[in-house]
Structures are given as structure tokens and as C-alpha cells.
């Protein structure tokens, strides 16, 4: 954990959480839309890490194929719509995080 910084600082633990959550989600992802809708939108709200969403998305997008899988997942909302308890406004908020992160990382977003 020291790799992430000073263990006495909250931001160190937030960086570590974001990086490890991104790696976990990347390792279990087999459905891009479900990843966004259930894990990144719903679970981040319900489990109290919504404020870390931009950091998790940034870490995820730096993993192999990560940015592309999120772009594909976002495009699937146009075809399938929202499921679970997700609202269109939640998807729009996530899309803003995604595109803002893509610009920050100088990636082609979708």
C-alpha cells in the first residue's frame, strides 16, 4: 500500500481504493453495460464510494481495453436503455465523467 503514498493520509487510501476497485472490475467484467449500470453507477451510490467514481474510471481507463469497454457500454444504453434502478440522468452523469476523463488522459472517447 505504500506504493500509493503516505498511509497516514486519506488521499493515499482513496488512490489505493480506486486503483484496486478498477483492477477488480476489469478482471470480472464480461458485460460492459452491466459494469457501468450496476457497478459504477448503482454500487458506487449504495456502497458510499460515488465521490471516488472519477478516480475509479480514470484507473479503469488506463487498463488494457478499459476505455474501449466503457465506450462500448455507454453505446449500449442507446439500444437497450436503462435497467435495474438506473435513471437516464445517472447515465448522463457517468458519461460526463467518462468523456472528461478521456480528455484528461488524451484518449479518443468512443
N, CA, C and O atoms as CSV, one atom per row, in Angstrom:
chain,resi,resn,atom,element,x,y,z
A,1,UNK,N,N,0.811,-1.201,0.000
A,1,UNK,CA,C,0.000,0.000,0.000
A,1,UNK,C,C,0.852,1.261,0.000
A,1,UNK,O,O,0.385,2.319,-0.422
A,2,UNK,N,N,2.048,1.170,0.448
A,2,UNK,CA,C,2.914,2.353,0.466
A,2,UNK,C,C,3.187,2.874,-0.935
A,2,UNK,O,O,3.572,4.029,-1.115
A,3,UNK,N,N,2.988,2.020,-1.920
A,3,UNK,CA,C,3.134,2.420,-3.317
A,3,UNK,C,C,2.255,3.633,-3.630
A,3,UNK,O,O,2.617,4.465,-4.462
A,4,UNK,N,N,1.113,3.733,-2.969
A,4,UNK,CA,C,0.150,4.798,-3.234
A,4,UNK,C,C,0.450,6.076,-2.467
A,4,UNK,O,O,-0.143,7.114,-2.759
A,5,UNK,N,N,1.344,6.031,-1.505
A,5,UNK,CA,C,1.693,7.241,-0.757
A,5,UNK,C,C,1.761,7.001,0.734
A,5,UNK,O,O,1.896,5.869,1.200
A,6,UNK,N,N,1.666,8.081,1.460
A,6,UNK,CA,C,1.739,8.088,2.922
A,6,UNK,C,C,0.466,7.456,3.497
A,6,UNK,O,O,-0.639,7.955,3.281
A,7,UNK,N,N,0.635,6.370,4.218
A,7,UNK,CA,C,-0.525,5.627,4.737
A,7,UNK,C,C,-1.310,6.398,5.792
A,7,UNK,O,O,-2.408,5.986,6.167
A,8,UNK,N,N,-0.776,7.483,6.262
A,8,UNK,CA,C,-1.496,8.301,7.252
A,8,UNK,C,C,-2.469,9.265,6.589
A,8,UNK,O,O,-3.264,9.912,7.269
A,9,UNK,N,N,-2.410,9.362,5.271
A,9,UNK,CA,C,-3.234,10.339,4.552
A,9,UNK,C,C,-4.449,9.678,3.902
A,9,UNK,O,O,-4.345,8.598,3.320
A,10,UNK,N,N,-5.590,10.336,4.008
A,10,UNK,CA,C,-6.827,9.823,3.420
A,10,UNK,C,C,-6.708,9.658,1.907
A,10,UNK,O,O,-7.194,8.673,1.352
A,11,UNK,N,N,-6.062,10.618,1.234
A,11,UNK,CA,C,-5.971,10.539,-0.228
A,11,UNK,C,C,-5.154,9.337,-0.684
A,11,UNK,O,O,-5.361,8.841,-1.792
A,12,UNK,N,N,-4.234,8.859,0.143
A,12,UNK,CA,C,-3.485,7.641,-0.180
A,12,UNK,C,C,-4.433,6.454,-0.249
A,12,UNK,O,O,-4.367,5.647,-1.176
A,13,UNK,N,N,-5.309,6.355,0.732
A,13,UNK,CA,C,-6.259,5.239,0.769
A,13,UNK,C,C,-7.278,5.353,-0.350
A,13,UNK,O,O,-7.725,4.340,-0.888
A,14,UNK,N,N,-7.653,6.583,-0.709
A,14,UNK,CA,C,-8.577,6.771,-1.824
A,14,UNK,C,C,-7.934,6.354,-3.146
A,14,UNK,O,O,-8.581,5.710,-3.971
A,15,UNK,N,N,-6.670,6.714,-3.352
A,15,UNK,CA,C,-5.953,6.289,-4.564
A,15,UNK,C,C,-5.876,4.769,-4.629
A,15,UNK,O,O,-6.107,4.164,-5.676
A,16,UNK,N,N,-5.545,4.167,-3.493
A,16,UNK,CA,C,-5.426,2.704,-3.445
A,16,UNK,C,C,-6.780,2.053,-3.732
A,16,UNK,O,O,-6.851,1.089,-4.494
A,17,UNK,N,N,-7.842,2.564,-3.136
A,17,UNK,CA,C,-9.176,2.003,-3.356
A,17,UNK,C,C,-9.554,2.107,-4.828
A,17,UNK,O,O,-10.030,1.140,-5.423
A,18,UNK,N,N,-9.340,3.284,-5.412
A,18,UNK,CA,C,-9.703,3.492,-6.821
A,18,UNK,C,C,-8.935,2.532,-7.723
A,18,UNK,O,O,-9.515,1.928,-8.626
A,19,UNK,N,N,-7.648,2.392,-7.486
A,19,UNK,CA,C,-6.829,1.519,-8.326
A,19,UNK,C,C,-7.237,0.058,-8.174
A,19,UNK,O,O,-7.363,-0.663,-9.163
A,20,UNK,N,N,-7.439,-0.370,-6.948
A,20,UNK,CA,C,-7.798,-1.775,-6.712
A,20,UNK,C,C,-9.214,-2.085,-7.186
A,20,UNK,O,O,-9.462,-3.167,-7.718
A,21,UNK,N,N,-10.146,-1.151,-6.998
A,21,UNK,CA,C,-11.512,-1.353,-7.492
A,21,UNK,C,C,-11.505,-1.445,-9.008
A,21,UNK,O,O,-12.179,-2.300,-9.583
A,22,UNK,N,N,-10.746,-0.569,-9.661
A,22,UNK,CA,C,-10.665,-0.604,-11.124
A,22,UNK,C,C,-10.111,-1.943,-11.599
A,22,UNK,O,O,-10.643,-2.540,-12.535
A,23,UNK,N,N,-9.058,-2.410,-10.966
A,23,UNK,CA,C,-8.475,-3.707,-11.356
A,23,UNK,C,C,-9.453,-4.848,-11.119
A,23,UNK,O,O,-9.560,-5.758,-11.941
A,24,UNK,N,N,-10.162,-4.804,-10.005
A,24,UNK,CA,C,-11.157,-5.845,-9.729
A,24,UNK,C,C,-12.247,-5.831,-10.803
A,24,UNK,O,O,-12.569,-6.873,-11.373
A,25,UNK,N,N,-12.810,-4.665,-11.077
A,25,UNK,CA,C,-13.880,-4.571,-12.073
A,25,UNK,C,C,-13.400,-5.009,-13.447
A,25,UNK,O,O,-14.132,-5.672,-14.182
A,26,UNK,N,N,-12.180,-4.643,-13.792
A,26,UNK,CA,C,-11.599,-5.045,-15.073
A,26,UNK,C,C,-11.473,-6.568,-15.150
A,26,UNK,O,O,-11.722,-7.161,-16.200
A,27,UNK,N,N,-11.091,-7.193,-14.052
A,27,UNK,CA,C,-10.869,-8.644,-14.056
A,27,UNK,C,C,-12.164,-9.450,-14.121
A,27,UNK,O,O,-12.157,-10.585,-14.599
A,28,UNK,N,N,-13.271,-8.886,-13.651
A,28,UNK,CA,C,-14.536,-9.631,-13.645
A,28,UNK,C,C,-15.500,-9.198,-14.745
A,28,UNK,O,O,-16.557,-9.809,-14.905
A,29,UNK,N,N,-15.160,-8.157,-15.506
A,29,UNK,CA,C,-16.094,-7.623,-16.493
A,29,UNK,C,C,-16.298,-8.574,-17.669
A,29,UNK,O,O,-15.347,-8.984,-18.334
A,30,UNK,N,N,-17.553,-8.909,-17.902
A,30,UNK,CA,C,-17.900,-9.650,-19.109
A,30,UNK,C,C,-19.127,-9.039,-19.794
A,30,UNK,O,O,-19.654,-9.594,-20.758
A,31,UNK,N,N,-19.570,-7.892,-19.281
A,31,UNK,CA,C,-20.718,-7.193,-19.854
A,31,UNK,C,C,-20.511,-5.700,-19.581
A,31,UNK,O,O,-20.683,-5.238,-18.453
A,32,UNK,N,N,-20.146,-4.965,-20.607
A,32,UNK,CA,C,-19.763,-3.560,-20.432
A,32,UNK,C,C,-20.886,-2.674,-19.913
A,32,UNK,O,O,-20.653,-1.804,-19.073
A,33,UNK,N,N,-22.091,-2.886,-20.403
A,33,UNK,CA,C,-23.226,-2.090,-19.939
A,33,UNK,C,C,-23.541,-2.389,-18.483
A,33,UNK,O,O,-23.799,-1.475,-17.699
A,34,UNK,N,N,-23.521,-3.665,-18.119
A,34,UNK,CA,C,-23.764,-4.050,-16.729
A,34,UNK,C,C,-22.697,-3.461,-15.814
A,34,UNK,O,O,-23.000,-3.007,-14.710
A,35,UNK,N,N,-21.452,-3.469,-16.271
A,35,UNK,CA,C,-20.357,-2.872,-15.495
A,35,UNK,C,C,-20.688,-1.430,-15.145
A,35,UNK,O,O,-20.561,-1.019,-13.992
A,36,UNK,N,N,-21.107,-0.670,-16.133
A,36,UNK,CA,C,-21.423,0.743,-15.906
A,36,UNK,C,C,-22.664,0.888,-15.042
A,36,UNK,O,O,-22.658,1.583,-14.025
A,37,UNK,N,N,-23.717,0.225,-15.462
A,37,UNK,CA,C,-25.011,0.435,-14.818
A,37,UNK,C,C,-25.060,-0.104,-13.395
A,37,UNK,O,O,-25.552,0.575,-12.493
A,38,UNK,N,N,-24.568,-1.288,-13.189
A,38,UNK,CA,C,-24.671,-1.895,-11.865
A,38,UNK,C,C,-23.517,-1.491,-10.954
A,38,UNK,O,O,-23.733,-0.966,-9.862
A,39,UNK,N,N,-22.304,-1.738,-11.406
A,39,UNK,CA,C,-21.161,-1.487,-10.526
A,39,UNK,C,C,-20.811,-0.005,-10.402
A,39,UNK,O,O,-20.719,0.527,-9.296
A,40,UNK,N,N,-20.617,0.654,-11.537
A,40,UNK,CA,C,-20.112,2.027,-11.477
A,40,UNK,C,C,-21.185,3.052,-11.122
A,40,UNK,O,O,-20.870,4.081,-10.525
A,41,UNK,N,N,-22.426,2.800,-11.471
A,41,UNK,CA,C,-23.489,3.746,-11.113
A,41,UNK,C,C,-24.174,3.322,-9.810
A,41,UNK,O,O,-24.146,4.059,-8.824
A,42,UNK,N,N,-24.786,2.141,-9.808
A,42,UNK,CA,C,-25.571,1.735,-8.638
A,42,UNK,C,C,-24.725,1.415,-7.403
A,42,UNK,O,O,-24.969,1.952,-6.323
A,43,UNK,N,N,-23.750,0.556,-7.566
A,43,UNK,CA,C,-22.962,0.142,-6.401
A,43,UNK,C,C,-22.151,1.290,-5.821
A,43,UNK,O,O,-21.964,1.362,-4.606
A,44,UNK,N,N,-21.665,2.188,-6.672
A,44,UNK,CA,C,-20.907,3.318,-6.133
A,44,UNK,C,C,-21.795,4.178,-5.235
A,44,UNK,O,O,-21.323,4.728,-4.240
A,45,UNK,N,N,-23.071,4.295,-5.579
A,45,UNK,CA,C,-24.021,5.027,-4.728
A,45,UNK,C,C,-24.306,4.259,-3.445
A,45,UNK,O,O,-24.187,4.793,-2.343
A,46,UNK,N,N,-24.683,3.002,-3.611
A,46,UNK,CA,C,-25.135,2.209,-2.469
A,46,UNK,C,C,-24.030,1.883,-1.480
A,46,UNK,O,O,-24.287,1.753,-0.284
A,47,UNK,N,N,-22.813,1.750,-1.963
A,47,UNK,CA,C,-21.708,1.389,-1.078
A,47,UNK,C,C,-20.903,2.595,-0.602
A,47,UNK,O,O,-19.935,2.437,0.142
A,48,UNK,N,N,-21.292,3.794,-1.023
A,48,UNK,CA,C,-20.699,5.007,-0.487
A,48,UNK,C,C,-19.375,5.444,-1.085
A,48,UNK,O,O,-18.636,6.197,-0.451
A,49,UNK,N,N,-19.058,4.990,-2.293
A,49,UNK,CA,C,-17.811,5.435,-2.920
A,49,UNK,C,C,-18.065,6.242,-4.189
A,49,UNK,O,O,-17.190,6.336,-5.049
A,50,UNK,N,N,-19.250,6.821,-4.309
A,50,UNK,CA,C,-19.602,7.603,-5.504
A,50,UNK,C,C,-18.628,8.761,-5.725
A,50,UNK,O,O,-18.297,9.089,-6.864
A,51,UNK,N,N,-18.170,9.380,-4.632
A,51,UNK,CA,C,-17.245,10.503,-4.766
A,51,UNK,C,C,-15.904,10.073,-5.365
A,51,UNK,O,O,-15.143,10.914,-5.844
A,52,UNK,N,N,-15.615,8.778,-5.341
A,52,UNK,CA,C,-14.382,8.255,-5.934
A,52,UNK,C,C,-14.569,7.798,-7.383
A,52,UNK,O,O,-13.615,7.349,-8.019
A,53,UNK,N,N,-15.779,7.910,-7.898
A,53,UNK,CA,C,-16.061,7.423,-9.255
A,53,UNK,C,C,-15.105,7.974,-10.310
A,53,UNK,O,O,-14.609,7.199,-11.127
A,54,UNK,N,N,-14.823,9.275,-10.330
A,54,UNK,CA,C,-13.879,9.768,-11.344
A,54,UNK,C,C,-12.495,9.108,-11.242
A,54,UNK,O,O,-11.863,8.835,-12.263
A,55,UNK,N,N,-12.035,8.857,-10.041
A,55,UNK,CA,C,-10.729,8.210,-9.862
A,55,UNK,C,C,-10.778,6.752,-10.310
A,55,UNK,O,O,-9.838,6.261,-10.935
A,56,UNK,N,N,-11.866,6.062,-9.996
A,56,UNK,CA,C,-12.013,4.666,-10.404
A,56,UNK,C,C,-12.082,4.583,-11.927
A,56,UNK,O,O,-11.435,3.728,-12.531
A,57,UNK,N,N,-12.857,5.461,-12.544
A,57,UNK,CA,C,-12.981,5.470,-14.001
A,57,UNK,C,C,-11.621,5.756,-14.639
A,57,UNK,O,O,-11.251,5.110,-15.618
A,58,UNK,N,N,-10.886,6.706,-14.099
A,58,UNK,CA,C,-9.565,7.016,-14.651
A,58,UNK,C,C,-8.642,5.806,-14.566
A,58,UNK,O,O,-7.956,5.478,-15.534
A,59,UNK,N,N,-8.623,5.146,-13.420
A,59,UNK,CA,C,-7.784,3.955,-13.264
A,59,UNK,C,C,-8.223,2.854,-14.225
A,59,UNK,O,O,-7.389,2.177,-14.827
A,60,UNK,N,N,-9.535,2.681,-14.366
A,60,UNK,CA,C,-10.074,1.641,-15.254
A,60,UNK,C,C,-9.680,1.930,-16.709
A,60,UNK,O,O,-9.318,1.021,-17.456
A,61,UNK,N,N,-9.756,3.186,-17.090
A,61,UNK,CA,C,-9.470,3.560,-18.479
A,61,UNK,C,C,-7.994,3.376,-18.831
A,61,UNK,O,O,-7.648,3.299,-20.010
A,62,UNK,N,N,-7.137,3.305,-17.844
A,62,UNK,CA,C,-5.716,3.101,-18.105
A,62,UNK,C,C,-5.354,1.619,-18.221
A,62,UNK,O,O,-4.227,1.283,-18.585
A,63,UNK,N,N,-6.293,0.746,-17.917
A,63,UNK,CA,C,-6.058,-0.688,-18.061
A,63,UNK,C,C,-6.273,-1.102,-19.517
A,63,UNK,O,O,-7.010,-0.429,-20.238
A,64,UNK,N,N,-5.652,-2.181,-19.962
A,64,UNK,CA,C,-5.795,-2.612,-21.363
A,64,UNK,C,C,-7.259,-2.820,-21.757
A,64,UNK,O,O,-7.957,-3.638,-21.158
A,65,UNK,N,N,-7.710,-2.089,-22.750
A,65,UNK,CA,C,-9.088,-2.215,-23.231
A,65,UNK,C,C,-10.115,-1.525,-22.364
A,65,UNK,O,O,-11.305,-1.562,-22.680
A,66,UNK,N,N,-9.697,-0.901,-21.289
A,66,UNK,CA,C,-10.635,-0.290,-20.344
A,66,UNK,C,C,-11.453,0.833,-20.946
A,66,UNK,O,O,-12.677,0.849,-20.814
A,67,UNK,N,N,-10.799,1.765,-21.600
A,67,UNK,CA,C,-11.516,2.896,-22.203
A,67,UNK,C,C,-12.502,2.408,-23.254
A,67,UNK,O,O,-13.627,2.902,-23.338
A,68,UNK,N,N,-12.081,1.449,-24.047
A,68,UNK,CA,C,-12.940,0.911,-25.110
A,68,UNK,C,C,-14.158,0.192,-24.529
A,68,UNK,O,O,-15.260,0.308,-25.066
A,69,UNK,N,N,-13.967,-0.545,-23.444
A,69,UNK,CA,C,-15.108,-1.266,-22.867
A,69,UNK,C,C,-16.134,-0.301,-22.291
A,69,UNK,O,O,-17.336,-0.555,-22.376
A,70,UNK,N,N,-15.674,0.809,-21.703
A,70,UNK,CA,C,-16.623,1.800,-21.190
A,70,UNK,C,C,-17.337,2.500,-22.336
A,70,UNK,O,O,-18.535,2.763,-22.243
A,71,UNK,N,N,-16.627,2.804,-23.408
A,71,UNK,CA,C,-17.264,3.423,-24.580
A,71,UNK,C,C,-18.329,2.504,-25.157
A,71,UNK,O,O,-19.423,2.954,-25.498
A,72,UNK,N,N,-18.017,1.232,-25.266
A,72,UNK,CA,C,-18.989,0.275,-25.786
A,72,UNK,C,C,-20.191,0.166,-24.856
A,72,UNK,O,O,-21.335,0.134,-25.309
A,73,UNK,N,N,-19.927,0.110,-23.563
A,73,UNK,CA,C,-21.026,0.041,-22.599
A,73,UNK,C,C,-21.945,1.237,-22.695
A,73,UNK,O,O,-23.166,1.088,-22.647
A,74,UNK,N,N,-21.376,2.422,-22.829
A,74,UNK,CA,C,-22.202,3.619,-22.982
A,74,UNK,C,C,-23.041,3.557,-24.252
A,74,UNK,O,O,-24.206,3.953,-24.244
A,75,UNK,N,N,-22.463,3.067,-25.336
A,75,UNK,CA,C,-23.216,2.997,-26.595
A,75,UNK,C,C,-24.384,2.022,-26.493
A,75,UNK,O,O,-25.382,2.188,-27.195
A,76,UNK,N,N,-24.280,1.025,-25.646
A,76,UNK,CA,C,-25.356,0.044,-25.493
A,76,UNK,C,C,-26.591,0.621,-24.811
A,76,UNK,O,O,-27.683,0.067,-24.942
A,77,UNK,N,N,-26.435,1.725,-24.086
A,77,UNK,CA,C,-27.607,2.355,-23.465
A,77,UNK,C,C,-28.572,2.865,-24.525
A,77,UNK,O,O,-29.784,2.857,-24.309
A,78,UNK,N,N,-28.054,3.310,-25.667
A,78,UNK,CA,C,-28.921,3.782,-26.749
A,78,UNK,C,C,-29.801,2.675,-27.302
A,78,UNK,O,O,-30.920,2.923,-27.751
A,79,UNK,N,N,-29.296,1.469,-27.268
A,79,UNK,CA,C,-30.040,0.335,-27.814
A,79,UNK,C,C,-30.936,-0.324,-26.766
A,79,UNK,O,O,-32.105,-0.602,-27.033
A,80,UNK,N,N,-30.393,-0.571,-25.582
A,80,UNK,CA,C,-31.117,-1.315,-24.545
A,80,UNK,C,C,-31.803,-0.443,-23.508
A,80,UNK,O,O,-32.707,-0.914,-22.818
A,81,UNK,N,N,-31.401,0.807,-23.380
A,81,UNK,CA,C,-31.975,1.677,-22.354
A,81,UNK,C,C,-31.461,1.323,-20.965
A,81,UNK,O,O,-30.525,0.538,-20.815
A,82,UNK,N,N,-32.084,1.911,-19.962
A,82,UNK,CA,C,-31.682,1.698,-18.564
A,82,UNK,C,C,-32.438,0.518,-17.965
A,82,UNK,O,O,-33.614,0.295,-18.254
A,83,UNK,N,N,-31.739,-0.221,-17.134
A,83,UNK,CA,C,-32.354,-1.323,-16.411
A,83,UNK,C,C,-32.031,-1.140,-14.932
A,83,UNK,O,O,-31.494,-0.109,-14.526
A,84,UNK,N,N,-32.357,-2.133,-14.149
A,84,UNK,CA,C,-32.081,-2.083,-12.712
A,84,UNK,C,C,-32.742,-0.832,-12.139
A,84,UNK,O,O,-33.912,-0.593,-12.437
A,85,UNK,N,N,-32.074,-0.044,-11.354
A,85,UNK,CA,C,-32.677,1.164,-10.789
A,85,UNK,C,C,-32.054,2.427,-11.381
A,85,UNK,O,O,-32.176,3.506,-10.801
A,86,UNK,N,N,-31.409,2.305,-12.492
A,86,UNK,CA,C,-30.671,3.418,-13.086
A,86,UNK,C,C,-31.597,4.345,-13.847
A,86,UNK,O,O,-32.495,3.903,-14.564
A,87,UNK,N,N,-31.366,5.634,-13.680
A,87,UNK,CA,C,-32.111,6.663,-14.401
A,87,UNK,C,C,-31.238,7.216,-15.522
A,87,UNK,O,O,-30.012,7.112,-15.479
A,88,UNK,N,N,-31.880,7.802,-16.520
A,88,UNK,CA,C,-31.130,8.416,-17.626
A,88,UNK,C,C,-30.164,9.475,-17.103
A,88,UNK,O,O,-29.072,9.635,-17.649
A,89,UNK,N,N,-30.550,10.198,-16.060
A,89,UNK,CA,C,-29.669,11.233,-15.501
A,89,UNK,C,C,-28.401,10.622,-14.906
A,89,UNK,O,O,-27.340,11.245,-14.938
A,90,UNK,N,N,-28.506,9.399,-14.360
A,90,UNK,CA,C,-27.325,8.704,-13.838
A,90,UNK,C,C,-26.357,8.373,-14.969
A,90,UNK,O,O,-25.144,8.530,-14.831
A,91,UNK,N,N,-26.910,7.913,-16.084
A,91,UNK,CA,C,-26.083,7.558,-17.244
A,91,UNK,C,C,-25.433,8.814,-17.809
A,91,UNK,O,O,-24.262,8.788,-18.189
A,92,UNK,N,N,-26.176,9.905,-17.868
A,92,UNK,CA,C,-25.626,11.165,-18.364
A,92,UNK,C,C,-24.485,11.634,-17.457
A,92,UNK,O,O,-23.453,12.091,-17.948
A,93,UNK,N,N,-24.662,11.527,-16.161
A,93,UNK,CA,C,-23.600,11.907,-15.222
A,93,UNK,C,C,-22.359,11.033,-15.431
A,93,UNK,O,O,-21.232,11.530,-15.434
A,94,UNK,N,N,-22.580,9.727,-15.604
A,94,UNK,CA,C,-21.447,8.834,-15.852
A,94,UNK,C,C,-20.758,9.182,-17.168
A,94,UNK,O,O,-19.530,9.190,-17.243
A,95,UNK,N,N,-21.536,9.465,-18.195
A,95,UNK,CA,C,-20.959,9.825,-19.495
A,95,UNK,C,C,-20.083,11.068,-19.368
A,95,UNK,O,O,-19.025,11.149,-19.993
A,96,UNK,N,N,-20.515,12.027,-18.570
A,96,UNK,CA,C,-19.706,13.226,-18.350
A,96,UNK,C,C,-18.389,12.884,-17.676
A,96,UNK,O,O,-17.348,13.441,-18.025
A,97,UNK,N,N,-18.427,11.968,-16.709
A,97,UNK,CA,C,-17.195,11.521,-16.053
A,97,UNK,C,C,-16.300,10.828,-17.072
A,97,UNK,O,O,-15.098,11.085,-17.127
A,98,UNK,N,N,-16.888,9.951,-17.875
A,98,UNK,CA,C,-16.125,9.207,-18.877
A,98,UNK,C,C,-15.450,10.149,-19.880
A,98,UNK,O,O,-14.241,10.061,-20.097
A,99,UNK,N,N,-16.224,11.043,-20.487
A,99,UNK,CA,C,-15.664,11.926,-21.506
A,99,UNK,C,C,-14.658,12.913,-20.910
A,99,UNK,O,O,-13.653,13.233,-21.546
A,100,UNK,N,N,-14.921,13.395,-19.701
A,100,UNK,CA,C,-13.969,14.277,-19.034
A,100,UNK,C,C,-12.654,13.557,-18.753
A,100,UNK,O,O,-11.579,14.135,-18.915
A,101,UNK,N,N,-12.737,12.320,-18.339
A,101,UNK,CA,C,-11.536,11.525,-18.069
A,101,UNK,C,C,-10.791,11.230,-19.361
A,101,UNK,O,O,-9.562,11.280,-19.398
A,102,UNK,N,N,-11.526,10.925,-20.416
A,102,UNK,CA,C,-10.883,10.660,-21.711
A,102,UNK,C,C,-10.110,11.883,-22.180
A,102,UNK,O,O,-8.997,11.760,-22.691
A,103,UNK,N,N,-10.700,13.069,-22.006
A,103,UNK,CA,C,-9.984,14.298,-22.373
A,103,UNK,C,C,-8.744,14.467,-21.498
A,103,UNK,O,O,-7.669,14.804,-21.996
A,104,UNK,N,N,-8.892,14.236,-20.219
A,104,UNK,CA,C,-7.769,14.369,-19.287
A,104,UNK,C,C,-6.618,13.444,-19.662
A,104,UNK,O,O,-5.450,13.827,-19.589
A,105,UNK,N,N,-6.960,12.222,-20.066
A,105,UNK,CA,C,-5.949,11.240,-20.442
A,105,UNK,C,C,-5.535,11.339,-21.903
A,105,UNK,O,O,-4.713,10.556,-22.377
A,106,UNK,N,N,-6.106,12.301,-22.612
A,106,UNK,CA,C,-5.845,12.496,-24.053
A,106,UNK,C,C,-6.161,11.249,-24.858
A,106,UNK,O,O,-5.399,10.855,-25.742
A,107,UNK,N,N,-7.297,10.631,-24.542
A,107,UNK,CA,C,-7.769,9.455,-25.266
A,107,UNK,C,C,-8.882,9.857,-26.210
A,107,UNK,O,O,-9.548,10.869,-25.995
A,108,UNK,N,N,-9.083,9.084,-27.238
A,108,UNK,CA,C,-10.233,9.265,-28.098
A,108,UNK,C,C,-11.398,8.604,-27.387
A,108,UNK,O,O,-11.383,7.391,-27.178
A,109,UNK,N,N,-12.391,9.366,-27.017
A,109,UNK,CA,C,-13.515,8.870,-26.232
A,109,UNK,C,C,-14.610,8.346,-27.143
A,109,UNK,O,O,-15.419,9.104,-27.677
A,110,UNK,N,N,-14.615,7.021,-27.309
A,110,UNK,CA,C,-15.680,6.381,-28.056
A,110,UNK,C,C,-15.552,6.700,-29.468
A,110,UNK,O,O,-16.363,6.251,-30.278
